[in-house]
Amino acid sequence: MVVSSLEGLSDAQKQELIASLSAIVVGTSGGEVSAESLSAVATASGNSLSGAWASVFASSVGKAKSVEDFCLAPGGGGGGGGGGGGGGGGDAEEA
């Protein structure tokens, strides 16, 4: 989903987007990803970020050790597919 405006997003979606973008800005600029730094970036961008969302994202990035580890690499996410189909149990002729 491409987002060109925060209009039309729910409050929770706005907060999640603002928090994640703030974490990327702080983390990739070499700063410490803290609730305070995320809130400061959000404010500087003309948005507001609740303390709860800032704390959740700061904690999550901290547990991942870095923003790079927090954000999945392209093609690096998703679960594995189901197992391959098993061979039939019937009698097969050898060629």
C-alpha positions in Angstrom: 0.0 0.0 0.0 1.4 3.4 -1.0 0.7 6.2 1.4 0.9 9.7 0.1 -1.1 11.3 2.9 -2.1 10.6 6.4 -5.7 11.5 5.6 -7.9 8.4 5.5 -5.8 6.4 7.9 -7.1 5.5 11.4 -5.4 7.1 14.4 -3.6 3.8 15.1 -2.4 3.5 11.5 -1.1 7.1 11.6 0.8 6.5 14.9 2.3 3.2 13.6 3.4 4.9 10.4 4.9 7.9 12.2 6.6 5.7 14.7 8.2 3.4 12.1 9.3 6.3 9.9 10.8 8.1 12.9 12.6 4.9 13.9 14.1 4.6 10.4 15.2 8.3 10.4 16.8 8.1 13.9 18.4 4.6 13.4 19.9 5.2 10.0 21.3 8.6 11.0 23.3 6.9 13.8 21.3 8.2 16.7 20.1 6.3 19.7 16.5 5.0 19.0 14.7 6.1 22.2 11.1 7.2 22.8 12.4 10.7 23.2 14.3 10.7 19.9 11.3 9.2 18.0 9.0 11.8 19.5 11.4 14.6 18.5 11.6 13.4 14.9 7.8 13.1 14.7 7.4 16.7 16.1 10.1 18.0 13.7 8.1 16.6 10.8 5.0 18.3 11.9 3.4 15.2 13.4 2.8 14.0 16.9 3.6 10.7 18.4 2.1 9.3 21.5 4.4 8.2 24.3 3.0 4.7 24.1 3.8 4.2 20.4 7.3 5.8 20.8 8.1 3.5 23.7 6.8 0.4 21.8 8.9 1.1 18.8 12.0 2.2 20.7 11.8 -1.1 22.7 11.3 -3.2 19.6 14.2 -1.7 17.7 16.3 -2.1 20.9 15.5 -5.8 21.1 16.4 -6.2 17.4 19.8 -4.5 18.1 19.5 -2.1 15.1 17.0 -0.6 12.7 18.5 -2.7 9.9 17.7 -5.9 11.9 14.3 -4.4 12.9 13.3 -3.8 9.2 13.2 -6.8 7.0 15.4 -6.9 4.0 13.5 -7.0 0.7 12.3 -10.5 0.2 13.5 -11.4 3.7 10.2 -11.8 5.3 7.2 -14.1 5.3 6.8 -17.6 6.4 8.0 -20.6 4.5 5.7 -22.3 2.1 4.0 -25.6 2.9 6.0 -28.8 2.5 6.2 -30.4 -0.9 3.7 -33.0 -1.9 4.6 -36.5 -0.8 5.2 -39.2 -3.4 2.3 -41.5 -4.1 2.3 -44.7 -2.3 1.3 -46.7 -5.3 3.5 -49.1 -7.3 5.6 -47.2 -9.8 7.2 -48.9 -12.7 10.9 -48.3 -13.1 12.0 -47.0 -16.5 
